[in-house]
Amino acid sequence: MKKMRAAAVLAFGTACILGTGASAKTVAHPQAEAQALDLAKKAIALRSVRGPGNETGKVAALYKAALVEGGFADADVEITPVDDTAYLIGRWRGSDPKAKPLVISGHMDVVEAKPSDWQRDPFTAVVENGYLFGRGASDMKLDGTMAIAALIELKRSGYKPKRDIVIEFSGDEETTMKTSGIIADKLSNAEIVLNIDGGGGLLDEESGKPVLWTWQGAEKTYADFELTVTNPGGHSSAPRKANAINQLSAALVRIGDYQFTPEVSDLTRAYFTEAAKYENAETAAAMRAFAADPTDKAAIATLTANPATIGKIGTTCVSTMVNGGHAINALPQRATANINCRIFPGHKPVDIMAELKKVAAEPAVTFKDVTEGSIPNDASPMRPDFIAAVNKAMKAVYPGVPVFPSMASGASDSMWFRSRGVASYGASPTFSKDSDDFSHGLNERAQVSNIAPGISYYLSLFTDLSK
């Protein structure tokens, strides 16, 4: 599917630092840590994949049982079936019923995994060499169970939140996102959303030490546009100037050569300023120059030439599929193509499609928005309360590690909240090496060492934003 884990994606050159020397500092919470790992292993064993045999509902039942046993009222943890999946909403009631709730957001479903392709059964959790292996280990069953265990630990400690704390898990984030939209509607009165399926930290490849951590405050809007040219056709021995394939091809070339106006937001400016510290000299200079002046042609040229940075400086649209003709000896009667766009926050798909139509400059080409499972959304504000809480939580467990915002090119449940005017932030405490990123791929894994600092991080963040 088009969706990927919305973690920070950074391109590091050969001049990348060797880590900060920082290591996790945590107060032990052995009961919560053991529960997080145990729940994650049980959740991984449940094949929560869309289609026949979907066990997302069983994951929901597993999570509800843990929450109720941990002190949540049974009536306050609801599981709602939808088609072949389900979603869960659990509420810890605060002392001030007028205060808007803090929402902790995640998902229970995973992408398909064929056991014959894996080194280990993807639906049998295995802990080996410091890693938890299995489908959903990194996306995002371990993050989900760490959050559950942290909430239960807060209850165990006697903490009393002022505002309601709501934990919710969608059941089809990896596919149609139907439950994601339903949940956002139900919780549209939220004060703030912590999406624990976004953001994250980077570990150095050699030392394994934390290099940096980013929170995700925006994501680009996903869109698919279908381009079509129809023609009367005819015998290939009698060519006509109006040829559906040629007309479509010419339009696609113009679109491929086009660059949308580069732009910067407060969030991406902060990202470029901080991320430049970890890049090679050329890229770093371009990042700083672009952050200072988004019309700098030299900076734009450098960042555009790099696949890892071009998507961060504006909207991108690329051809992804093409189909045309009906016989090798006939003039084509029809030719179609798909243009996939990742739209910079603040723009609507209808406006981007109109811009593409002008660029194509071919009256015979018709455009149609065929996007599924996405909705336009703007960036979340740079809220001081969230930034202070997340900086405090990360500093407590990973002192000295740089913390700054990022914008994701993938799609997450955050977009459904943002589209309804609710600020949502990707805030997963999980760190990994680039070489360990197997989300949606074979042999997915997550380092078990994330659990202890992750629990402490969640305890701090959940407390500060709910009191």
Secondary structure as UniProt FT lines:
FT   TURN            14..15
FT   HELIX           30..44
FT   TURN            52..53
FT   HELIX           56..69
FT   TURN            70..71
FT   HELIX           74..76
FT   STRAND          77..82
FT   TURN            83..84
FT   STRAND          85..92
FT   TURN            97..98
FT   STRAND          102..107
FT   HELIX           115..117
FT   TURN            122..123
FT   STRAND          126..128
FT   TURN            129..130
FT   STRAND          131..133
FT   TURN            135..136
FT   HELIX           137..141
FT   HELIX           142..157
FT   STRAND          165..170
FT   TURN            173..176
FT   HELIX           178..186
FT   TURN            187..189
FT   STRAND          192..195
FT   TURN            196..197
FT   STRAND          200..203
FT   TURN            205..207
FT   STRAND          210..219
FT   STRAND          221..230
FT   STRAND          234..235
FT   TURN            236..237
FT   HELIX           244..257
FT   HELIX           266..275
FT   HELIX           276..278
FT   HELIX           281..292
FT   TURN            294..295
FT   HELIX           297..305
FT   TURN            307..309
FT   HELIX           310..312
FT   STRAND          316..324
FT   TURN            328..329
FT   STRAND          330..331
FT   STRAND          334..343
FT   TURN            345..346
FT   HELIX           349..360
FT   TURN            363..364
FT   STRAND          366..369
FT   HELIX           384..397
FT   TURN            399..400
FT   STRAND          403..408
FT   HELIX           414..418
FT   TURN            419..421
FT   STRAND          424..426
FT   STRAND          431..432
FT   HELIX           434..436
FT   TURN            439..440
FT   TURN            442..443
FT   STRAND          445..447
FT   HELIX           448..450
FT   HELIX           451..464
FT   TURN            465..466
//
